[in-house]
């Protein structure tokens, strides 16, 4: 394990992985999830290769898809049976394997003996200390993203819905032996996803405090979208690896529509409480609404918008969106102080 990309669900780790993977000298597992369970069973021991292999085979996504299939798409293999045959053959020649050897054999089989390799499993943020114990030279890049954007995206993802419904905050705990099947998705409010994001961010930050110096880097998802070249230079300085690809012609596959997600988040603002706003403004990367105040704190401002009382619901909504957009661009902070009151009135009309 040379480099791990970690973060919360829906934070942009997949985007960073796709950017770094464009360079043929470095290869990333898409997601594995099995290292914590392997360590739970075997620690640092060398064991029969089949025992280690069985743990990996029983580790899946919420769809039930095994993670060998998930990673196969980035390799030369198109047939899972051929991949597993080759992998087992290499493992048998080793007889006994520990976690590093198992991972190296799989890496070599999947990616043809890459010079550098890593893992993009967001939930390994909970296990960075453990992973650095297994691979002492491992470094970690933590991708952070605006908490409300993360929560909104999580609320649409079945795996995140199931995980939070089950009372968990990382998939590694549920991925082994179909444990997730014991739980059902419950109706959840945006608060549940904000709280989960907040718990996970604090947990990763806590884990990072015990890592070796100069082995942990935070990258904002928003900065990747704004200036990918600058982000790559930062990662190159951190890893001492040649990240930038010489043949991508500056095309990193970034969807430019994702650079302005504010309008998609505005609809959630009326439902944010003081505590949710406090969690969103804890300095975990960029917060689009860092000046936003909950309408609980602005009830007395309600009368200040009486001039809007004669407007239709659609007109109020239009004014609401315009005022929010103005503040986000830094045009008029004074008007923004009344935004939550307008949203309260909008909520009343709807």
N, C-alpha and C positions, 0 to 999 in steps of 0.2 A: 504494500500500500504506500504509494508515493504521495498522493494528493486526494483529499476528500472534499467534495462539494456538499455542504450541509445547509439546513434552514428549516423553516416550517413548510408544511404543505402549501402549494400554490404561491410560492415566494419568488420563483424565477430560476430555480436551480436547473431545470431542464433547458432553459434558454442558454445559461452559461455553459452547460455541458456541451450543447450543440455547437457553440462557438469554439470552445477549446478543442473539440473533437475534429474540427476541420483540419487541424494540423496532423499529418500522418505519423508524426514522431511520438504522439501521446494518445493513449486509448483509455476510455472510461467505461466501466460497467454502467449500465443505465440505472439499475437498482438491484440490490442483492437482499438486504434485510437479514441475512442468515448469520452474520458474524456474532451477534449477542447470544443467540441460541447455541451456536457451536461452542462458544466460550463457557456458557452455562453448563453444558454437558461435559466438555473435555478440558477446559482450561488451556494450558500451554502444552499439553501432552501430545505425543505422536500416537495415533490410534489407527486401527485398521481403516484403510481408505474407504471401504464401503459404509462404515459408520458415519464418517464425515459426509459422504455423498448423500446418504439418506436424509440427513438434516436439511441439506440444500434442496433436495427434491420435494420435501414437505413444506417448503416456504413459498407462499404465493401472494399474489395481489388479491384484492377483494372480489375480483371477477373469477378467482380460481385459477387464473393463468399462472403456470409455473414460471420462475424467473430465469430459467435457462432459455425458454422461448422468448422472453422479453429481451434478453441480451443478444440473442442470436441474430437479430436484424442488423446489428452493427458489425457483423463478422462476415467471413466468406461462406458461411453455412446457410443453406436454405431448407435443409431437412434436419429436424430435431433428432431423429434416430441416428443419423450419421454423426452429428455433433456429440451425442452422448456416447456413441461407440468409440470415437476417437479419444474422448476425455477419459472414459473408463480404462482404455488401453494404457494411457499415460499414467493414470493413478496406480494401476496394477503393477507397473514397473517400479513404482516407488514403494509398494507394499504398505508401509505405514506413513501417514502424513499428519502434520499439525496444520493449524489455520494458515500460516504464511505459505507453506508449501502447497496446500490445496489451492489457494488463491493464485499462486504463481503458475501452477500447471494449467488451471482454467484460463488464465490470461494468455499464456503462450498458445494454447489451443485455439482460443477465440480470435486472437489478434495477431497471430504469427510472431511471437516473441518481440513485443514492442519495447522500445528503449525506455519509455516512461509510461506509467499507468496509474489509474486511480479509480475512485468509486463515487458515483452520484446517487447516494441514498440520503435524502434530506434528513431522515430520522436518526442518522448516525450522529447528529449533533448532541444527542443524549449520551452517546457512548465514546466521545472523543478521547477521554482519558484512557479508556480500555483499549481503543484502537491504537493509541500511541504507545501503550505498553506492548502490544503485539508487534507494531512497526514503529520503533523509536524515532525514525526520521520522518514520519508522516507529518504533512502539513494540512491545514484545514482552511477552506474558504467558505465563509458564512454569508449567504445571500440574504439580505434583508429587504423588506418591501413595506410600503405603507400598510398599516394594520387593517384599516377598513377595506382596502382593496383585497387583501388576503382573505379577510373574513367573508367578503362578498363572494369571492371565487370558491372558497371552501364550502359555502352554503349550497353551491350548485353541484358539488362533487359527491357522488354516492359513497365513495370510500371514506371521505372526511365525515360525512353525515353518520355513517355507521360507527366509525371510530369514536366520535364524540358522544353519540347515543349510548355506546357501551361504557363510557366513562374513562376512555384512554386518550393519551395525547401523543402517542407515536405508534406507527403501524407495526414495528418490530414485535411488539407485545402480542399482536393479534395474528400475525402472518403465519405462525407455525402450526401445522397440522389442522388447518381450517378452524382455529379457535373462533374466528369472527362469525362463523355460522351459528353460534350460540346466541347471537344478539340480533335485534331488529332495529331498523331505522325509526326513530321517534321524530315527531314534529319539533323543530328547533327554531328559536328566534336568533336574530343576528348576534345577540348578546353571547350566546353559547360559543359562537365561532370567534368572537373577539376575545373572550376569556381564554379559550384554548390557545389562540395565537399568543396572548400575553404570557400564559404559563410556559409555553414552549420557548419563547424568546428569553425569558428569565432563566430557564433551565439550561439553554445553550450558553448564555453568558456566564452562568455559574460554572459550567463545565470548562469553559475556555480559561477561567482563572487558574486552573491547575495544569495547564499545558506548558510545555517548554517555551521559553522566550522565542519570539520571532517565528512561531509555527501556526499563528492564527491571524486571519485577515477577514475583515468585514467589507463586503461590497454591496452597495445599494443597487437594487434592481433598476430603479429610476435612472441611475447614472449609466448603467449599461445601455439603456435605450437612448440616452442623450448623447453619449460619447463613448462608443464601444472601443475605439482605438486607444483612448486614454485608460480605460479599464484594463485592456490587455497589457498595456505597458506596466500598469500597477501590478498585475499578476505576474508578469515576467520578472519584475524586481523582487517580488516576494518568493517566487519558486525557483529562480535561477534556471527556468526552463524556457526553451524557444516556443512560446505560445503562438505568436503571430504566424499565420500561414502565408506563404509567398505566392500562392496561386488562387486566392479567393477573390481577387480584384475588388477588395473592399466590401464584398457582399457577404454579410453574416446571417442572412435569413431573418432579420428582425422585422416584425410586423409594425409598421409605422403607426397603425391605428391604435396601438396600445400605448402610445406616448401621451395621449390625452384622455385618461380614463375617468376624469372628474364627473362628467355628466352621468355616468353609470352609477356613481356612488351617491349622488345627491339625494336620491329617493330614500336612502337609509338614515339621513341626518335627523329627521324628526323623532326617530326612535332611540337616539343616543342619550344615555343618562350621564350625569356627572362622572360616575365611576368609570363608565365606558370611555368617555373622553379622556379621563386621567390615564387610563391604560394605553390609549392610542397615542398619547403625547409623552411617552417615557423615553424618547430619544432612540428608539429602535429604527434608525433609518429615517427616510423622509415621511412626513405626515402631511397630506394634502390640506387637511383642515385644522392645522395647529392653532389657528386663531379662533376657531369656532367655539361658541359657548352654548351649552345646553339650554333649551327653553325653560328648564327648571330654574335657571339662574336669571332669567330675563322676563319673568311673569309681569313685573311692574312696567316693562316696556310695551306691554300689549296695547295700551292706549295710544302709544306713539304712532301706530299704523292705522288709526281710525279712518284716515283718508282713503284707505284701500277697501273700506267696508262695502262700497257700492260696486266693486269690481266683480266680475264673474270668476268662477273657480279657475277657468283656463287662463284668464288674465293675471290672476294672483300667481298662478304657477309660473307663468312666463316671467313675471317680475322677480319671483323667487330665484329662478335659474339665472337670470341676468345679474342679480345682485351677487349671487354666489360666484359666478364667473368673474365678475369685476374684482372681488376681493382676492380671489386666487391669483389674479394677474397683478395684484398689489395696487389697484387703482384707487380704492376708496375704503379704508378700514373703518371709518366712522359709520358709513352705511351698513357695513357688515355687522356691526353691533346689534342691529335690529333684525338680522336675517332669521334668527331662530323664532322670533315672534311671528314673522311672516309665515314661516313653516308651520307654526302652531295654528295659525289661522287657516292655512291651506289644509291642514289635517282636519280641521273642524268642517270645512266645506266638503271634503271628500268623505 
